[in-house]
Amino acid sequence: MKGVFVWVSLLIIGLAGMTVAQEKLVTDVIQTSAGELKITFVGHASLFFTFAGKVFYIDPYSTVGDYSQLPKADVILITHDHRDHLDLKALNAVRTPTTIVFLTRECAKQVEDGIILNNGDTTSFADVRIDVVPAYNIVHKRDTGEPYHPKGVGNGYIFTFGDRKVYVAGDTENIPEMKALKGIDVAFLPMNVPSTMTPEMVADAAKTFKPKILYPYHYRDTNTSKIVDLLKDTKEVEVRIRKM
């Protein structure tokens, strides 16, 4: 009987621990003309938006979160087919029969019934406009000379929530298309080498298109104080550091 009590106690503690772990997820709130936009940071390149009762996931990744404990998705968007962005375990944990999955052509080879979006496409869901922009490397390359992320393969996404534009860049460098962006309120820019950007590259991009709020993400072990220092005199850009 004592053994049963101990086992039940451990089970309760374990479940409580899972709940606490999920409660630690940070959510920021952005006010828009159409209501609150909630941004929840899961980790690495994975986050989700809650807006007008709908949930939009970006690159769910099971290594950084227990997706069985998170809200089900109305929309899932995948930026490219690298395993830390296209994770079928995490995707299937939040996907329902009615969930729409937007993805790249390469991702569609692994995911059934997804809708392919290419650079330059525009779509919408529940009055949220989604513009697809390029995400690629110019400088950082593999030993073979191939870019970590070739041009035309990966997607970045710009969401229009009410009067606010939110840019999730995907795995990319500070490419010309990024520097040409205008009217971005919130930007998620990847910051780790060798596969994406150095802090200097992120700062260069941010100084050019000036998002009102910048979240470095996908930064792994990169020292985030560097980007804060690089942008300390760029008053138009507020740098927010979250665990990503």
C-alpha positions, -999 to +999 in steps of 0.1 A: +000+000+000+029+023+009+044+016-026+011+026-043+010+058-023+046+067-033+039+060-069+007+081-069+026+109-052+054+109-077+028+109-106+011+139-091+044+157-087+053+148-122+021+162-136+024+193-115+059+198-129+046+196-164+020+222-156+046+245-140+069+241-170+041+253-193+032+281-170+067+295-174+061+303-210+062+341-215+034+359-233+037+395-245+006+415-255+005+440-284-024+463-289-039+464-324-069+482-340-087+448-340-079+438-304-051+422-285-024+402-302-008+378-277+027+365-286+038+333-267+074+323-268+080+286-267+117+286-276+143+285-303+123+296-335+090+284-321+063+307-310+025+312-314+002+341-318-033+343-304-056+368-321-093+372-324-098+337-309-074+320-333-040+304-327-012+307-352+019+286-346+053+292-362+077+262-365+066+241-335+096+222-322+092+194-296+127+198-281+117+232-266+081+225-255+055+200-246+030+206-273+005+182-259-001+207-232-004+237-255-035+251-273-045+234-306-037+253-337-060+270-362-030+277-384+006+263-385+032+280-406+065+263-414+095+284-426+116+255-441+124+218-438+153+218-413+145+195-384+145+223-358+117+240-378+098+211-394+091+187-365+063+163-373+059+153-336+053+188-325+032+197-356+009+167-351+005+174-314-012+208-321-028+199-355-065+191-357-086+179-387-094+216-393-060+231-389-045+248-419-008+242-425+011+266-447+045+255-457+072+254-484+075+231-513+102+210-497+082+207-464+052+194-484+072+163-492+069+154-455+035+169-445+002+157-459-025+182-470-004+213-464-008+244-486+024+254-504+034+291-502+062+305-522+082+337-519+060+366-530+027+348-523+000+364-502-028+346-484-051+352-454-069+335-426-097+350-404-089+386-416-052+382-409-032+388-441+000+368-445+027+379-470+055+355-478+090+369-482+124+354-490+147+339-463+182+328-474+220+331-468+244+351-488+276+350-467+273+319-445+279+287-464+287+250-458+321+235-465+307+225-499+301+262-508+263+257-506+245+284-485+230+270-453+197+283-467+196+287-505+176+314-521+140+305-530+137+276-507+127+290-473+100+315-463+097+344-440+061+356-430+046+390-425+013+390-406-011+419-406-031+418-373-054+448-375-031+478-380+000+460-368+026+442-390+046+413-375+076+399-394+089+364-386+120+362-407+128+325-407+164+314-412+180+342-431+206+368-432+202+406-437+192+402-473+182+431-496+146+421-495+146+424-457+162+459-458+134+470-482+106+463-457+085+492-445+059+496-417+070+466-396+058+470-360+073+438-346+102+418-360+116+384-351+152+381-365+174+350-362+207+356-345+232+327-345+261+317-366+270+301-388+235+294-401+218+328-398+229+363-387+256+377-364+245+404-340+261+429-364+239+417-392+208+419-371+217+454-361+223+464-397+189+451-408+171+467-378+187+501-384+175+500-420+139+490-418+134+501-381+108+477-366+092+493-335+100+462-315+128+437-323+129+402-308+161+384-316+152+347-318+168+314-328+199+328-310+211+296-291+242+306-272+247+340-288+253+368-262+221+389-265+237+418-248+256+424-280+225+433-300+212+455-272+245+474-272+246+477-310+211+492-311+213+513-279+214+546-299+187+535-324+158+550-304+132+540-329+138+503-322+130+487-288+149+455-283+131+428-263+150+398-252+130+366-245+142+331-240+144+318-276 
